[in-house]
């Protein structure tokens, strides 16, 4: 006896995860104020809606990307590439979790510091924010998270390249951009927005491929043990 199984809904959910993550990344780069953060104006920017929206968008985007890798693993279930996609999802979850811990400090901790600096009219309080941003432990966790995000993206690109059901190039741009996530923090604001826009385009391409493949993939037959 055999039971039909169709993984199209799971693949479509993965496509939606990639698409939404891509949009959230450009929101992150565009919405965050990029002022001189050693000044009162910079401290005030930490209290703005744009700062909160931007960093929450980044947090949600970092959650969604490994969810997309998980859907990719489901799409490749039973193939030799399933293990690679599984590794991408697992490493991606860990990398996102580590990176999100730093983003959380930025959105919540800097907001409190900024509010106090503005209330007191004391720009020197921004030094506290810089101190925890540059703390060796915080930076170590952050950089480790970004490195794992990059590794996961490369593994996902390898799985897609070898899949035979998705355009082999469709995950390469997203992987290349996530590998450059650390250096893009040093770009000017316009450069960071451009990077975020490219992430959106790359994520939407991969999402479209996942959606197309889900629509074409026939139901699988699972044999009873």
C-alpha positions in Angstrom: 0.0 0.0 0.0 1.3 3.5 -0.8 0.2 6.9 0.4 0.6 10.1 -1.8 2.4 13.0 -0.3 2.6 16.4 -1.9 5.3 18.8 -0.5 4.0 21.8 -2.5 2.5 23.6 0.5 5.7 23.3 2.5 7.8 24.5 -0.5 5.4 27.4 -1.0 5.7 28.4 2.6 9.5 28.4 2.1 9.0 30.6 -0.9 7.0 33.0 1.1 9.6 33.0 3.9 12.4 33.9 1.4 10.3 36.6 -0.2 9.2 38.3 3.0 12.8 38.1 4.4 14.1 39.9 1.3 11.6 42.7 1.7 12.4 43.0 5.4 16.1 43.4 4.7 15.6 46.4 2.5 13.2 47.9 5.1 16.0 47.4 7.7 18.5 49.3 5.6 16.2 52.1 4.5 14.3 52.8 7.7 17.2 53.0 10.2 18.5 56.6 10.7 22.2 56.8 10.0 23.3 59.9 11.9 26.5 60.6 13.8 25.8 58.5 16.8 28.2 60.3 19.1 25.8 63.3 19.1 22.5 64.1 20.7 20.9 63.8 17.3 22.3 60.3 17.0 21.1 59.4 20.4 17.6 60.7 19.5 17.7 58.5 16.4 17.9 55.5 18.6 14.6 56.4 20.1 12.9 56.9 16.7 10.2 54.6 15.2 12.5 54.1 12.2 15.3 52.6 14.4 12.9 50.2 16.1 11.1 49.2 12.8 14.4 48.7 11.0 15.9 46.4 13.6 12.8 44.4 14.2 12.6 43.9 10.4 16.1 42.6 10.5 15.3 40.2 13.4 12.2 38.8 11.6 14.2 38.5 8.3 16.9 36.5 10.1 14.3 34.2 11.5 12.6 33.6 8.1 15.7 32.8 6.1 16.6 29.5 7.9 12.8 28.6 7.8 13.2 28.9 4.0 16.2 26.5 4.2 14.1 24.1 6.1 11.4 24.2 3.4 14.2 23.6 0.9 15.2 20.5 2.8 11.7 19.3 2.6 11.6 19.9 -1.1 14.8 17.8 -1.5 13.7 15.1 0.8 14.8 11.7 -0.3 17.5 13.1 -2.6 21.3 13.2 -2.0 21.0 17.0 -1.5 18.6 16.7 1.5 21.5 16.5 4.0 23.2 19.6 2.6 19.9 21.6 2.9 19.4 20.2 6.4 22.9 21.5 7.4 22.0 24.9 5.8 18.9 25.1 7.9 20.6 24.0 11.2 23.6 26.2 10.8 21.3 29.1 9.7 19.1 28.8 12.8 22.2 28.9 15.0 23.7 31.8 13.1 20.5 33.8 13.1 20.0 33.2 16.9 23.5 34.5 17.7 23.1 37.5 15.4 19.6 38.4 16.7 21.0 38.6 20.3 23.1 41.5 19.1 20.3 43.2 17.2 18.1 42.9 20.3 20.6 44.8 22.3 20.7 47.5 19.6 17.0 48.0 19.3 16.2 47.8 23.1 19.4 48.8 24.8 20.3 51.8 22.6 16.7 53.0 22.8 16.9 53.3 26.6 20.4 54.9 26.4 19.1 57.4 23.7 16.1 58.4 25.8 18.3 59.1 28.8 20.8 61.0 26.8 18.1 63.2 25.2 16.4 63.8 28.6 19.6 64.8 30.2 21.0 66.7 27.2 24.2 64.6 27.6 25.7 63.3 24.4 28.5 61.6 26.4 25.9 58.9 27.3 26.3 57.6 23.7 29.7 56.3 24.8 27.8 53.7 26.9 26.1 52.4 23.7 29.4 52.3 21.9 30.9 50.4 24.9 28.5 47.5 24.7 28.5 47.5 20.9 32.3 47.1 20.9 32.4 44.7 23.9 34.6 41.7 22.9 32.0 39.2 23.9 29.2 40.9 22.1 31.3 41.3 19.0 32.5 37.7 19.1 28.9 36.4 19.3 27.8 38.8 16.5 30.7 37.9 14.1 30.3 34.2 14.8 26.6 34.5 14.0 27.3 36.3 10.7 29.9 33.7 9.8 27.4 30.9 10.3 24.8 32.8 8.3 27.2 33.0 5.5 28.1 29.3 5.7 24.4 28.3 5.7 23.7 30.5 2.7 26.6 28.8 0.7 25.4 25.3 1.7 21.8 26.2 0.6 23.2 27.5 -2.7 25.1 24.2 -3.2 21.9 22.2 -2.5 20.0 24.3 -5.0 22.8 24.0 -7.6 22.7 20.2 -7.4 18.9 19.8 -7.0 18.0 19.4 -10.6 14.5 20.9 -9.9 15.5 24.5 -9.2 17.5 26.9 -11.4 21.1 26.2 -10.4 21.9 29.9 -10.1 18.8 30.9 -8.2 20.4 30.7 -4.7 23.9 32.0 -5.7 23.1 35.8 -5.5 21.5 35.5 -2.0 24.5 33.5 -0.8 27.0 36.0 -2.2 25.1 38.9 -0.5 24.8 37.1 2.9 28.5 36.4 2.8 29.1 40.1 2.5 26.7 41.0 5.3 29.5 41.9 7.7 31.5 44.3 5.3 28.3 46.1 4.2 28.0 47.5 7.7 30.9 49.8 6.8 29.1 51.1 3.6 27.6 54.6 3.5 23.9 54.7 4.0 23.1 54.7 0.3 25.4 51.7 -0.2 23.6 49.8 2.6 20.2 50.5 1.1 21.6 49.3 -2.3 22.8 46.1 -0.6 19.4 45.6 1.0 17.6 46.1 -2.3 19.9 43.5 -3.9 19.1 41.1 -1.1 15.4 41.6 -1.9 15.9 40.9 -5.5 18.0 37.8 -4.8 15.5 36.4 -2.2 12.6 37.0 -4.5 14.3 35.0 -7.3 14.9 32.1 -5.0 11.3 32.4 -3.7 10.0 32.3 -7.3 12.0 29.2 -8.1 10.7 27.5 -5.0 7.1 28.4 -5.9 7.6 27.2 -9.5 9.2 24.0 -8.5 6.4 23.3 -6.0 3.8 23.8 -8.7 5.5 21.3 -11.0 6.5 18.7 -8.6 4.3 15.6 -8.7 3.0 13.9 -5.6 5.5 11.4 -4.2 4.7 7.9 -3.3 5.8 6.8 0.2 6.0 3.1 0.7 4.8 1.6 3.9 7.6 0.1 6.0 
